């Protein structure tokens, strides 16, 4: 009897317990079906988004516990069903359920007890959600990638490859030595949540700010904070984004080194992930000034110095790190571009409106791009990315007779093919003589420039990508005295004239392949052919040149073990065929240069090391060994130190590269020194550099300071001696030392909303041992200052806004060539005056399709009054148009219109 009573009491107690449990569940706990940690994250995230104060899902008990305030539980459970999870109130649609990852497909007919049993079997399945060796791990950026892969390897993985987009790590390991469980635990211990383990709050909170990933998004879905391309998607950039910056940012595509190149879409950004000092300049930066061609594309950039080369031809030259343009590698689409016979006028052959982005590298660049870079590399990428067809028209004119038109069309053909049509025409028709010396301040003439690009991108599926381009240029210029008639021979008229006619044709292709299942391994092959013809005369002297160039570069890229250890290796071939005529001299040579190279990249948690070398077998300059090293160390994500060292060599084209001095009556004198090119040896130099980048908050907004120092030491150099005699232009090889020290500090900040400020100071010390002793290199100011202000208003409902940009360049005194043996009236001072140049522009975007702008150059109207020595007697012994250290034109105003269809 007691036994029955006991059973009755226990049964009643059991039923009462179940009743109380049911009453409690009805208040804040609900049955929801799911399988794994991915399900847990998805369910909890949906509940919180629906308004739950807290949401805790138990996979073991298939229950969701909620704390709610104003939102009803029915509303929350409905949202849970909408993301794919059946519950006691609502059932998910079949389409949503089928769209869940395979590991999340719970049995929709099982009872709770059976579901619990299923989950136990599923626990092992979550270890391999996609592939046998692939696991979900959360992270944001390149620093996360390095940390995850290092933790995995330290825990025994042979290789580890973390994919930012998929939020997965692919592991290969020996099961007898370690396990996926051990590796994933080590990953969590390093701060990264994964499908098996969650990082402790203390470790997570100690991660750098850029690595603080969203802990609530569902595995298998996009990470809302992922910014693997740190310089363009870093959340801190929001603090520094103006209206003009808020235009759509292009998606970064998978790429093959040297084959598919995409740049940062910030107006100007210093790449934080590159070991070298690399600035990415977007086309939005180029809209801040006239930027009619590449020579005018650096007016708002403090790194590159732009100056007139002489007072007759009106062309501009770039200088970087205190040295002439010829020591900087100038490439287009990562292919050699402005070199050889194109050195003097090549900057005019890349229209500004054709440019999609520019990558500017200070110091030694990668060995994969060749041996000629000494002070750095400037690479130009042409327009070729558009999701929808886009045609743009640009009209430009200044108040002194210069006009141009640009038509660009970028359009996708289908999901794999796209094409670009580029057309440019310009003309200078007015007689501009602002200093009243009877000579044109800039040449008159026309240019027709056309290009076609064809792109194929199937890297995601087949692994293939290809880029084809063709370009034709015809440029004709006339300069000299205003009365000069180019149709008459120079000997039939009294006026001094200059004529420059250039024809240029080039075709290139870049094709690459990404190996299936190995996104870190690729091969790319680049080829280019260039024909360049120049026919010119400068008064009574003629100069003509013809160049045929074929370039080929094969690059293979892969890893050693994991992506912490990457390498590139390949071979290149360069052929330059030159035929030059100067006065009665006929000079011909063929340069044939096969080469091989290799580069290794080591990536750690806080450092990146890139070490490379190449060997080139030059038929005229001999075998040349070119090592280069770049190192980056992140003290913090905001404090970055960079070090670089490297060697470069080049062959000097003394005639083509010195055409700025042809508009004079200097006799050319070459002092041979046993070399095979004009009797001269090749130029060889070592470059060393260090930079410190510091980011911080100022006025609650992002601010950054970059300070760098570079030194270039020439082992051998072809000196251009302007001091030996005002009537001579003398070339000879260095016998002694030649060096250039460059220091620059730049500060970017935003004092108030939408106002960007860029301040910079540069110091140069450039000296060489000439025949007459060590002297400062002429036309190089020791001190330079730079101020750039950019303000944009907020966009209106139509996408319209105003932009205001101004740039002030201050240039200190420069040493001028020795003219002491000239008559007193034709002598120049030892040093020039210092001066300042102010440029400004106002633009109005009426909407996303129409933009108008007006601006002024050299608004201070400072100009060199004695730009031409003895301009009254251009055929006399003292005439010299190459002694230019400052602008030769006063203030010049322009206006333009951009229309997009």
N, C-alpha and C positions, 0 to 999 in steps of 0.2 A: 504493500500500500504506500509505504514511504517512497518506494522507487517510482511509482506512477506520479505521486505528488511532485517529486523532484523533477521528473521529466516535464510535467506540466508547467512548473515554475520556470524551468530553463527555456522551454519553448515560448512561453509568454514573454519572457525577458528578451529572447531573440527577435520575436515579432515587434516588440516595443522598440528595440534598438533600431531595427530596419525602418520602423515608422518615423522615429526621430531623425534618422539619417536622411530619409526621403524629404522630410520637412525642411531640414537644413539645406539640402541640395537645391531645393526649389527656390531658395532665397538667393544664393550666390554661386552655385556650382552646377554646371551643366555638362551633359554628355556630348562630347565632340570626338569624331573619329580622326585618327591620324596614326602615323607609323614611327616617325623618327625625329631627330633634332631639327631637320629642315621643316617638318610639319609644325613642330613646336614654335619655331621662329615665325613661320607664316601666320599661324593662328593668333599668336600673341600680338604680332604687328597689326593684323587686321582689327583686332579688338581695340587696341589702343587708338588706332586711327578713327575708329567709330565713336570714340568718346569715353572708353573705360579708363578709370583712374589707374587701376592696376589690372593685369591679366596674367595668370600663371596657368600654364597647361601642363598636365601630367600625362606623359606618353604611357606610363605603366597602367594608370587607372582610367585613361581615356576621358579625363575630366578637365574642364576649363573653369577656374575659379576667378570670379570678377568682383571688383569693387566699382560701383557706379554712383554717379551723382544725379545728373539731370537726364541722362540718356537711358532709355529702357533696355532691358536685357534682350528683348526681341529685336531691336534695331541692331544690337551688337551681333547677335547670332546670325542675323540675316547677312551681315557683312562677312562673317566667317564662312558662311555657305558660299557667298559670291567668290571667295578666293579658292574654293574647291573642297571644303570640308563639311561633310554631313554632320548634322547635330540633331538634338532632340526636338528642335523646333522647325528647322529648315533643311532641305536637301540641296546639295550642289547640283548645278546643271551637268549633264553628261559631257558637254564640250569643255567646261572648265575642269572637270575631274580628269578627263583624258589628257588635258594640257599640262597636268602636273608631271614632274620628273618621275621616272619609272619607280624609283625607290619610295615614292610617296603614295603609290597606288594601294591604299588600304582596301581590305575586302569589305564591300558595301553591304554584304548579307550576314556577316559574322555577328554572333552575340558577343557581349563584352568580354566574357571569359575566354572565348575563342580569339578575340582580338588581342587580348593580353598575351596569349600563346603565340600568335602571329608576330607580335612585336619582338618577342624573345628571339625568334628566328631571324627577324629583320635586323636585329642589332648588328649582325655580321655584315648584312647587305649594305648598311650605311657606310661601312669602311670603304667600299668601292662603289660610289654612287654612279659613276659614269664608266670608267675603265677599271681594270683590275688594280692599277697603280696610281689612280688619280683621286685626290681628296680635296674637299672644300676647305679653304683657309682664307680668312678675311685680311685685307690690306688695302692700301691706297696708292702707293707710289714706288719709285725706284729704291728708296731707302727701305721700304717694307720688303720689297723683293730680295734685296741683299740680306736682310735680317732673317727672313723665312728660309731662304736657301742655305744660309750658313748654319742656322739652328738644326736644319734637317741633316746636313752633312756631319755636323758635330755629333749627332745622335746615331750615326752609322750609315746614313744613306750614301750610296756610291755617287748618284747624281740626283739633283733636285732642280726642277724648273717650275717657277711660279708664274702663272698667267694672270695679269691684272684684270683683263677683261672678263675672263671666266671665273676668277676668284678661286682657282684651283692650283694645287701643287702636284706635279707628276714626279713620282719617286721610283727609283730603282735601287734595290738593296738585297743583301744576302740574308734570307730568313734565318739562317743558322747563327747570325751575328747580331741581328736587331729585328725589330718589328715595326709595322706601321703605327701601332699603338704607342710605342716608345718614341717614335719620331714626332708624332702629332702632339704628344705630351710636351716634348721639348720645344715644339713650336709655340704652344700655348704659354709655356714658361718664359718664352722670349717676348710675349705680349700679343700674340695673334690668336683670336678665337678660331676654332675649326669645328668640324662636324663631330668630333669626339670629346674635345676638351675646351673649356673656356678659360681665358687668361684671368688672373686675379686683377681686381680693380686697381691695386697699387701698381702693378707692372704696366697695365694698360695706360694709366694716367701719367706714368713716367716717360711714355713714348714722346718723341718730338711732335710738335703741333701738327705738322703735315701728315703724320702717320696715324692720327686719331680717327680711325675708320668708324663708320656707322655700325653699331653693335646690334641693331634691330632688323636690318634688311634680311630678307629670306635668302638662304643659300640657293644658288642657281639663278637668282635675279640680279639685275645690274646694281652695282655698288654706287649709291648716290654721291659719295664723296671721292670716288676714284679719280685721281689726277696723275696718272702715270707720266704724262708729259708735264712736268712740274711747272715749267716756265709759262705755260699757257692756261692751265686749269687750277693752279694753286688758289685755294679759297681766299688767301690774303689779297689777291689781285683785285678783289671786289672793292677794297678800300681805295684803290688807285685807278679806278676805271671811270673815264669820262664818257660823255655822250657819244663821242666819235669812236670810242673803244667798244661801245656796247653793241656794235654791229655783230652779225652772226659770225661765230668762230668756226672755221672749217674743221671737219673731223680729220684726225690724224690717221693716215692709212698705214697698213703694213708696208714695209719698204725693204728694198735690197740696196745695200750700200753702193752708191754711185749709179743706181738705176732708177729708182723712184724716190725722189727727194721732196719732203714736205717741210715747211718752215713754221716757225711760231707765228701766231696770228695776233699777238700783242703788237702795238705800234712799234715799240723797240723793247727787246727783252734780253737780258744777259742770261744765257742758258746756265742753270744751276747744276745740270747733270753732266755737262761736258767737262772733261779734264782740262781742256784748253780754255782760254778766255775768248768765248764766242758770243757775239752780239747778233741777234736775229732782228732784222729790220723789215717790217711788213709794209705793204703798199700804202697803208694808212699814214705811215710816217712820211712817205714821199709826197702825200697830198698837202703837207704843211708848207711847201715851197713850190716854186715853178717846176723844178725837176723835169726839164725837157729831155734830158738824157742822163746817162750814168754819171757824167762829170758833175752834174748839178744835184745828184741824189744824196749828197752828204752835207748839205748846208745846215741841217739841224743835228748833225752828229759831231761830237767833239773829238773823236778818235782820228779821223782822216782830215788832213789839211788839203785844201783846194786852192790853186793859184793859177794865174795866167802864165803861160809858158813864154810868150814874147808879145811885143807890141804891134806886130804886123798880122800874123795869122789868127790871133784872138783865141787860140785853143787853150784848154785848161789841162793841168796835170795834177795828179794826186801825190801826196807824200804821207808816209806812215812811219812812226818811230824815228822821225828825223831823217829819213832817207827817201830818195826819189822813187817814183812809181815803179820803175823797172825792177826793183827788189821785192815787190809784192806780187804774188801770184794772182792774176785776174782771170777768173774762169766763168763760164756760162754753162749752166746745167752740169756742173762738175767737170767740164771739159775745157782744155786750154783755149783762151779766147784772145785777150789783148796782149800780144807779145810779137816779137819779130818786127816786121814792117808795119804792123798795126799799132805799134807803141805810141806814136805821136798823136794819132787822131782816132784811135779805136774807142775811146770813151764816148765819142759822138755817135757811135753806131748801135748803141743799145738805148732805144727810146724809154723815157721814164714810165710812160703809160703801158709799156709792155711788161713791166717788172711785177712779179707777184711777191717776191721776197728777196732779201739779200742776207747772206751769212758772212759776217766779218770776223775773222780770226786774227788776233794779235799774237805775234811770235810764230814759232815753227808750227806748221800745220801737219796733218797726217802724211806719212810717206806714201800712202796709196795714191795720192794726187800728184806725185812727181817730185822732182828734186830742185825745182827753181825757186820755191818759196824761201825767202830769207827773213823778211820782216812780218810776213803774215799772208793771209789769203782773203780775197773778196770774191765770193761766188754769187752769181745772179741767177735766180730762177724765173723763168718766163711764165706768163699766165697759162694755166692748163687745168685748173680745178673748178668745176661748176656742176651743181646738181641739176640745174635746169638751164636751157639755152639762154645766153646773155650776150647782147650786143651793146657796145659802148662807143660813143662818139665824143671826142675831145677836140675843142677848137681853142687855139691860143694865139695871142698877138701881143707884142709890146709896142711901145710908142715910138720906136726907132726903126720900124720897117721889118721886123722879124715876125713870121707867122708860121703856124704848123697845124697839122690835122692828124689825128690818130683815130683809127677805126679798129676795134678789137671784137672778135666773136669767139666765145668759148661755149661749146655745146656738146652734150653727151649724144652719141649715136645710138647706143643701147647700154645695157648694164655693164658692159665690158669695154666698149670703145668710146673714145671722146676725141674731139678735134678742136684746134684753135687756129683762127685766121688772124694775122696781125699785119696791119698796113700803116705806114707812117710816111708823111711827106712834110718837108719844111723848106722854107725859103727866106733869105735875107735880101731885101731889095733896097733898103735905104742907105744913103751915104752918111755914116755916123762918124763924125770927127769932133769929139767934145773938147779935145785939147788944142785944136786949131793948128796942128802941125802939118796939115795937108795929106796925112795918111789916114786910111780907114782904121777905125778902132777895132773893127771886126770885119772879116771877109764877107763879100756878097756871094750868093750862090744858092744851089738847091740840093736836096737829097731825097731820093726815093728808096724806101726800105720796106721789104715785104718778107713775111715768114709764114710757114705752115707747120703745125705740130700735130702729130697723130699719136694717141696714147691707147695702150691696151693694158687692162688691169684685171687679171683673173688669179691673183695671188691666193685668195681664199680657197678656191676650188682646185684648179689645175696646178697652181703654184707659179704660173708664168706671168710676167709683166714686161712691157716693152714701150719705148718712147722713141719716136722718129721726128726729126726736124730738118727743115730746109730753109735757107735764108739767102736773099739777094739784096745787095746794096749798090747804089750808084750815087756818088757824091762829087759835086763839082764846086770849087771855090775859087774866087778871085779876090786878091788883096793888093795892098800897096798904095800908091798915090791915087787920089780921087780921079784924076784925068786919065788914068791908064785904061787902054782899050785892049782887051785880051785877044781880039781878032787880029791885031797887028803884031808883028814880030817886035821883040824888045829892041832890036837894033834900028827900028823904023819910027821910034817915038822917043820923046825926051823923058817920059815918066817911068818911074820905077814900079815894076809889077811883080806879083806873085800869083802863080796859077797852080792849083792842086786838084787833080782829077783821080778819083779812086773808084775801082770796081772790085767788089768782093762777093764771093759765092762760097757757101759752106753747106754741108749736109752731114747729119750725124744720126747715130742710133745707139740706144742703150737697151739691152735685153737681159732679163734676169730670171732666175728660177729659185723658188723656195722649196726645199725638199719636203715631201709629204711626211707628216708625223714628226717633223723636226723643224719647227718654226725658227730655230736659232741657226739653221744651216742654209746657206744660199750661195749662189754663184751668179756673177754679173759680168757682162762683156760690153765695153763701150768702144765705139769706133767713130772717127770724124775725119772728114777731108775738107781742107780750106784752100781756096785760090784767092790770092790777094795781088792786085796790080795797082801801082801808083805811078803816075806820070806828073812831074812837077818841075817848076822852075822858080828861082828866087833871083830876080834881077837878071844878071848875065850868066848865072850858073844854073845848070840843070841837074836834077836828080830823079832817077827812075828806078823802080824796084819791082821785082816779081817774086812771089813766094808761093810754093806748093807745100802744104803740110798734111801729113797723114799721121793720125794718132790712134793707138789701140791700147786698151787696158783691160786685163782679165783679173777679176778679184773673186777669191773663194773665202767664205766666212763660216766659222763653226765654233764649237766650244771644246774645252778639255775637261771632261767630267761633268761640270755644271756651268751655268751662265756666269758664275764668278770668274771663270777663266775663259775668255774669248780670244780668238785669233783670226787674223786675216792674212792671206798669202796670195801672191799673184805675180804676174809678169806684164810688162808694158813694152811698147815699141813706139818710137817717135822718129819721123823723117821730116826734115826741113830742107827744101831745095831753094836756094837763094840765087837771084841774078840781079845785080845792082850796077847802075851806071852813074858815075859822078864826074862831071866835066868830061874828060877823055878817058877816064879810068873805067875799065870793065871788070867787075869783080863777081866771081861765081864760087859757090861752095855747096856741098851737100853734107848735112849733119845727120848721121844715122846712129840712133841710140836705143839698143835693146836694154832692158833692165828687169831685175827681179826684186821683190820686196816681201817683207813679213812684218806683222804688227801684233803685239800681244796686249790684251787688256785684262787687268786684275781689278776686281770690284770687291771691296769689303764693306762693312757696315758704315764706315765713315770716310773711306778713301777710295780713290780710283787711280790706277796707274796705267798709262798707255806708253808702251815702249816699242819703237819700230826702227827698222833700218832697211836700206835698199842699196843695191849695187847696180850702177849703170855703166855700160861699156860704150863710151862715146868715141866715135872713130877719129875725131880731131882733138878732143880734150883728154883722152885717155880714160882709164877706169876710175870711177868716182864712188866713194863710199859715203853714204848719207845716213847717219843715225839721228834719231829724234826721240825726246822723252817729255811726257807731260804727266804731272802729278797733281791731284786734287785731294785736299783733306777738309772734311766738314767738322770743325770744332763743335758746331751746332748747325741746325738747318739754316740759321741766319748768319753764321760766320764761316766763311769759306776761304781757305788758302790755296793758291795755285802756284806751282813751280814748273818751269819749262826750260829745255835746253835742246839745241839741235844745230845741224849743219845744213848748208844749202850751197848749190853752185849753179852757175849760169854762164852762157857765152854772150859776150857783149856785141850788140849790133850798133857799132859806134855811129854810123851814118843815120840810120833810121831813128835812133833814140836821141839824137842831138839836133834834130831839124829846127828846134827853136832858135838855134844860133846861125842857121843858114841865111836868115834875113839880116845879114850884115856883110861886111867885107873882110871878115876874118878868113885867113887862109888855113885850111885843114892840114895839120902836121901830125903824122903818126910815128912814134918812136918804137920800132919793133923790138920785141924781147924774146924771140925764138918760138913764139906760139904759132899755131896753125890757122888762126882766124884774124885777119888783118895784121898778122905778125905778132899778135898779143895772146897771152895766156888767159884761160877762163877765170872768172871771178869766183872766189870761195870765201864764205863767211860763216862764223859761229854766232848764234843768237841765244842769249840767256834772259830769262824773265821771272818775275815774281809778282803776284798780285794778291790783294786781300779784299774780299767782298763782305760788307757788313750791312745787314738789314735790321731795321728797328722801327718802332712806332713814333711818329711825330705828329702832334695835333690829332692823335687818334687814327692816323692814316699811315700807310706803308711808306717807308723812306729807305733809301739805300745809298751807301758810299762805297766807291771802288777806287782803290789806289793801286797803281802798278808801276813797276820799274823794269825796263828792258835795256840790255846792252848788246850791241852788235860789234863784233871784232872781225875785221877782214884779214884773212890769211893771204889773199891775193885780190887785187881790184884793178879795174881799168879806170884810171883817174882822168877826169875831164878838166884840164888846166886852162882857166880863163885869165890867170894872172901873169903868165910868162910874157905875154905881149898883148895889148889891146887889138892888134892886127892878126893874132893867131888863135886858133883853136887846137890845142895840143892834147893828144891821147898817149898815155903810156901806162905800163904796169907799176903797181905800188912797189916801192922799195923802202920798207919801214913799217909804220903802223898807221892804221886807219880805224876809227871807232865812232860809234854813235851811242850816246846815253840818252834815254828817254824816260821821263817821269811824268805821270799824269794822275790826277785825282779828280773824280767826278762825283757829284752829289745830286741825286734825284729825289724830289719830295713834292708833297702837295699841301701847301699851307692852308688852303681853303678848298671847299668842294669844287671839282672840275677845273682847278687851276694847277697845271703841272709846271714845275720849275726844274731846270737842269743847269747846274753850274759846273764849270771845269777849269782847271789850270794845267798848263803843260810847260815843262822845262826840257830844253834840248841842249846837248853838248856834243857837237859833231865836228871832228877834226881829222886831218889826214896829213901825212908827210909827203908834201909835194917836192919837186926838184929844188925849189928855193927854200925849203924848210917846212916845219909844221905850221899849218894855218887852219883857221875855222873854214869849214865848207861854206861857200857863198850862198846867199839867198835862203838862209835858214835862221829864223829868229829864235833866240834862246828862250824867250818868254812869250807865252800866248794865254789869253783868257777867253772864256766862252760863257755866254748866258743864253738860254733858250726858255721862253715862256709860251705856254700853250693853254688856252682857255676855250672851253666849249660849253654852250648852254644846254639845258636839258631838252630832250626831244619832245616835240608836240605830238598830237594825235596822228598827224600825217607822216611822222618820222622826220620832220624838219628840225634843223637847229643851226646855230651860228658857231663858227670857229674863228679864233683870233690867235695868230702865231707870230712871234717875233724872235729874231736871233741876232745877237751882238757878238762879233768876233773882234778881239783886240790883239794886234800883232806887234810885238816889240821890234826894236831895231835889228837890222840884218847887215852882215858884212857884205860889201859889194866888191866885185872884182877890181883889181888894181888897174887904174887908167892914168897913172901919174906921168907916163911918157907921152900922153896926148897933149896937144896945146891946151892951155888953161881953160878955154871956153868949152872944151870937150872932155874935161875931167869930171869924174863922179866923186862924191865924198867917200870916205872910208866906210862909213856906216849910214844906213838909211834912217829916215824918221820912223818912229812908231806911229801907228794909225789904228782907227777903228772902222769897221764896216757894219752897218745895220740893215737887216732885211726884215720885211714884215708882210703879212698876208691876211686878208679877211675873206672868209668864204661863207656862203650861205647854201645849205642843203634845204631846198624847198620841200622835198620829200625824198623817198628812197631812189628816185629816178633822175632828178634834176639837181644840179649843183652849179653855182656860179662863184667865181672868185676874182679878186683884184689884189694886186700886190706891188711892192716896190723893192728894188735891189740897190744896195749901196746908198741908202737914204742919207748917210752922212756926207755924200758927194765928195769923199776924199778920192783923189786920183793922182797918179804920178805925172807930174808936169813935164819932166824930161825923159819920157819913156823911150824916145828914140834919140840916140846921140848923133849929132850932125844931120838932122833930118832935111836940111836945105840942100844937101849935097849927097844924095843916096848912092852915087857911083864913086864917091871919094873914099880915101883911105880910112876915115874915122867913123863912117856910118856904121851904126850898130843898133839893131832893134831887139837884141836879146837881153838887155840889161833891165829886166822888169822885176820889181819887188812888191808892187802894189797894184790895185785896180787901175785900168787905163780908161775906164768910162765913168762918168758921173752917175747921178741917180737915174735909174731906168724904171719905168712903170709898165705893168702888164695887166692883162685881164684874160679870163678864160671861161669856158662853159663845158660842163660834163653832162651828157644825157645817156641814160641807160634804157635800152628797149627790152 
